[in-house]
Amino acid sequence: MTTPSFYGDEIPLESHIIEVRIRKLRQLFDSLDPSPFIALDLDDDAQQYIVGSAKVLPPHLPLALVVHVREPDGSPEEARDAGEAIREHFKRQSGFASLQLRDLIHDGWISLAIGLAFLSVALTASAALLKWAPTTPGVGIFREGLIICGWVAMWRPIQIFLYEWWPILGDRRLFDRLARMPVQMVAPPAPE
């Protein structure tokens, strides 16, 4: 009995292994991507599976990817390069997440400035209305409406700074973990 062929990185024993089974190596990568092999994007389904598998694991566990290829169609060098292409893909995803986070924080600061300006105008207008017509019921309702609108204008910056940034940061950390994982290709033994 012959043993399968192994290409790529050594898998440390303490690693949690994510296994992918495919027919041909090219199935891992986006078939419409014209980039050189090392810069290819992963196929969306492959990325979703790898990311989804990694998300359910505790963040302190080291990860490794083992790709079982039933029909090797490339050279052993291409199989070895696939690991680097996968890591490069996740490095790019981490970079995209960093850009997304930076843009979100930038939008948050702009939203905060707009929200504070609007809140200041609303509070000032409400105080002016109190001096102008303190006992008129319609003016009282309008004053309260101004105050509510001023605080509603603060909703977006509060949402950004309290809730929206940390899932993106979590994705970036996960992509960084995936960009460091060893990748090993396993091919069936050659027919005798």
C-alpha positions in Angstrom: 0.0 0.0 0.0 1.4 3.4 -0.9 1.0 6.5 1.2 -0.4 9.8 0.1 1.8 12.7 -1.0 2.1 15.7 1.3 3.1 19.2 0.0 3.4 22.4 1.8 3.9 23.2 5.5 4.4 20.9 8.4 1.4 20.9 10.7 2.2 21.4 14.3 0.6 18.8 16.7 -1.1 21.4 18.8 -2.9 23.0 15.8 -6.6 22.7 15.2 -7.0 21.4 11.7 -9.5 22.7 9.2 -9.9 20.2 6.5 -11.1 20.9 2.9 -11.8 18.1 0.4 -11.7 19.1 -3.3 -11.4 17.4 -6.6 -8.8 19.7 -8.1 -6.6 22.3 -6.6 -7.9 25.1 -8.8 -11.4 24.7 -7.2 -10.0 26.5 -4.1 -9.5 29.7 -6.1 -11.7 32.1 -8.0 -11.7 30.9 -11.6 -12.4 34.4 -13.0 -9.4 36.0 -11.2 -6.7 36.8 -13.8 -4.0 37.3 -11.2 -0.9 35.2 -11.0 -1.3 32.1 -8.9 0.2 33.4 -5.7 -2.1 36.5 -5.8 -5.3 34.6 -6.6 -8.4 35.2 -4.5 -10.0 32.2 -2.8 -13.3 31.0 -4.2 -16.2 32.5 -2.1 -17.4 29.1 -1.0 -13.9 28.0 0.1 -13.3 31.3 2.0 -16.7 31.0 3.7 -16.0 27.5 4.8 -12.5 28.2 6.1 -13.6 31.4 7.9 -16.7 29.8 9.3 -14.7 26.8 10.6 -12.2 29.1 12.2 -14.9 31.3 13.8 -16.3 28.5 15.9 -12.9 27.8 17.4 -11.5 29.6 20.5 -9.3 32.5 19.4 -6.2 31.1 21.3 -6.0 27.8 19.3 -3.4 27.7 16.5 -5.0 26.9 13.2 -3.8 24.7 10.3 -5.4 24.0 6.9 -5.2 20.6 5.3 -6.5 20.4 1.7 -7.2 16.9 0.4 -7.0 17.0 -3.4 -8.4 13.9 -5.1 -7.1 14.6 -8.6 -3.8 16.5 -8.5 -3.6 18.5 -11.7 -0.6 20.7 -11.2 3.0 20.3 -10.2 4.2 19.7 -6.6 5.6 23.3 -6.7 2.1 24.6 -7.5 0.7 22.6 -4.6 3.3 24.1 -2.3 2.6 27.6 -3.6 -1.1 27.1 -2.9 -0.4 27.5 0.8 1.3 30.8 0.2 -1.5 31.9 -2.1 -4.1 31.1 0.7 -2.1 33.0 3.3 -1.7 36.0 0.9 -5.4 36.0 0.3 -6.1 36.3 4.1 -3.4 39.0 4.4 -5.3 41.0 1.7 -8.6 40.3 3.6 -7.0 41.6 6.8 -5.9 44.7 4.9 -9.4 45.3 3.5 -10.8 44.9 7.0 -8.3 47.5 8.3 -9.4 49.9 5.5 -13.0 49.3 6.3 -12.4 50.0 10.0 -10.4 53.1 9.2 -13.3 54.4 7.0 -15.9 53.5 9.6 -14.0 55.4 12.3 -13.6 58.4 9.9 -17.3 58.3 9.2 -18.0 58.1 12.9 -16.0 61.3 13.6 -17.8 63.1 10.8 -21.2 61.8 12.1 -20.2 62.9 15.6 -19.3 66.4 14.5 -22.6 66.7 12.5 -24.6 65.2 15.4 -23.1 67.5 18.0 -23.6 70.5 15.8 -27.2 69.6 15.3 -27.8 68.8 18.9 -26.3 72.2 19.9 -28.6 74.0 17.5 -31.6 72.0 18.7 -30.8 72.7 22.4 -30.1 76.4 21.7 -33.4 76.7 19.7 -35.3 74.9 22.4 -33.9 77.3 25.1 -34.8 80.3 22.9 -38.3 79.0 22.4 -38.6 78.6 26.2 -37.8 82.3 26.7 -40.0 83.4 23.7 -43.2 81.5 24.5 -42.9 79.6 27.8 -46.5 78.7 28.3 -47.8 78.0 24.9 -48.6 74.2 24.6 -47.8 74.0 20.9 -44.4 75.6 21.4 -43.7 73.2 24.3 -44.4 70.2 22.1 -42.2 71.7 19.4 -39.4 72.4 21.9 -39.5 68.8 23.1 -39.5 67.6 19.5 -36.4 69.6 18.8 -34.6 68.1 21.8 -35.6 64.6 20.7 -34.4 65.3 17.1 -31.1 66.6 18.5 -30.5 63.4 20.4 -31.6 61.2 17.5 -28.9 63.0 15.4 -26.4 61.4 17.8 -27.7 57.9 17.1 -25.3 57.2 14.2 -22.0 58.2 15.9 -23.0 56.3 19.1 -23.9 53.2 17.0 -20.5 53.4 15.2 -18.4 54.0 18.3 -20.2 51.5 20.6 -21.2 48.7 18.2 -20.1 48.7 14.6 -16.3 48.8 14.9 -15.6 45.7 17.0 -17.0 43.1 14.6 -14.7 44.5 11.9 -11.8 44.3 14.3 -12.7 40.7 15.1 -12.7 39.8 11.4 -9.3 41.5 11.0 -7.9 39.5 13.9 -9.4 36.3 12.4 -7.9 37.1 9.0 -4.5 37.7 10.6 -4.7 34.3 12.3 -5.7 32.6 9.0 -2.8 34.4 7.2 -0.3 32.8 9.6 -1.7 29.2 9.5 0.3 26.4 8.0 -1.3 24.9 4.9 -0.7 21.3 3.7 -1.9 19.7 0.5 -2.6 16.0 0.6 -2.8 14.1 -2.7 -3.7 10.4 -3.1 -0.8 8.0 -3.9 0.2 7.9 -7.5 -1.1 4.8 -9.3 1.4 2.0 -9.7 
